[in-house]
Amino acid sequence: MSDKIKEDSENTIGKNIRRIRKEQGIGQTELVGKLQLLNVKMTRETLVKIERGIQHIQLEQLRAIKTILKVSYEDLLD
């Protein structure tokens, strides 16, 4: 069973991932590729859904995105 993080109604996590990713000049395809190199299962379609707040993010995915973007959990959750 994979742990899913319940997103708030504001889609804070998804918006923060998108904002930070764009600030760093990283495209969705590039981020997904880096996740896959870390053996984290994610497709570009999944990332799009997470950024839009349509799909919950899994803890493993959040952990890996935090590592790739070199940010803290607070940066992603606040």
Contacts in CASP RR format, 6 or more apart in sequence:
PFRMAT RR
TARGET T0000
AUTHOR 0000-0000-0000
METHOD contacts of the structure
MODEL  1
MSDKIKEDSENTIGKNIRRIRKEQGIGQTELVGKLQLLNVKMTRETLVKI
ERGIQHIQLEQLRAIKTILKVSYEDLLD
2 58 0 8 1.000
2 59 0 8 1.000
2 60 0 8 1.000
3 58 0 8 1.000
3 59 0 8 1.000
3 60 0 8 1.000
4 56 0 8 1.000
4 57 0 8 1.000
4 58 0 8 1.000
4 59 0 8 1.000
5 13 0 8 1.000
5 56 0 8 1.000
5 57 0 8 1.000
5 58 0 8 1.000
5 59 0 8 1.000
5 62 0 8 1.000
6 56 0 8 1.000
7 13 0 8 1.000
7 14 0 8 1.000
7 53 0 8 1.000
7 56 0 8 1.000
7 57 0 8 1.000
11 52 0 8 1.000
11 53 0 8 1.000
12 77 0 8 1.000
12 78 0 8 1.000
13 50 0 8 1.000
13 57 0 8 1.000
13 62 0 8 1.000
13 76 0 8 1.000
13 77 0 8 1.000
14 50 0 8 1.000
14 51 0 8 1.000
14 52 0 8 1.000
14 53 0 8 1.000
14 57 0 8 1.000
15 51 0 8 1.000
16 75 0 8 1.000
16 76 0 8 1.000
16 77 0 8 1.000
16 78 0 8 1.000
17 47 0 8 1.000
17 50 0 8 1.000
17 51 0 8 1.000
17 57 0 8 1.000
17 65 0 8 1.000
17 69 0 8 1.000
17 76 0 8 1.000
18 51 0 8 1.000
20 69 0 8 1.000
20 71 0 8 1.000
20 75 0 8 1.000
20 76 0 8 1.000
21 27 0 8 1.000
21 28 0 8 1.000
21 31 0 8 1.000
21 69 0 8 1.000
24 69 0 8 1.000
26 68 0 8 1.000
26 69 0 8 1.000
28 44 0 8 1.000
28 47 0 8 1.000
28 48 0 8 1.000
28 51 0 8 1.000
29 44 0 8 1.000
31 47 0 8 1.000
31 65 0 8 1.000
31 68 0 8 1.000
32 42 0 8 1.000
32 43 0 8 1.000
32 44 0 8 1.000
32 46 0 8 1.000
32 47 0 8 1.000
34 68 0 8 1.000
35 42 0 8 1.000
35 61 0 8 1.000
35 64 0 8 1.000
35 65 0 8 1.000
35 68 0 8 1.000
36 42 0 8 1.000
38 64 0 8 1.000
38 67 0 8 1.000
38 68 0 8 1.000
40 60 0 8 1.000
40 61 0 8 1.000
40 64 0 8 1.000
42 61 0 8 1.000
46 55 0 8 1.000
49 55 0 8 1.000
50 56 0 8 1.000
50 57 0 8 1.000
50 61 0 8 1.000
57 65 0 8 1.000
62 73 0 8 1.000
62 76 0 8 1.000
65 76 0 8 1.000
66 72 0 8 1.000
66 73 0 8 1.000
66 75 0 8 1.000
66 76 0 8 1.000
69 75 0 8 1.000
END
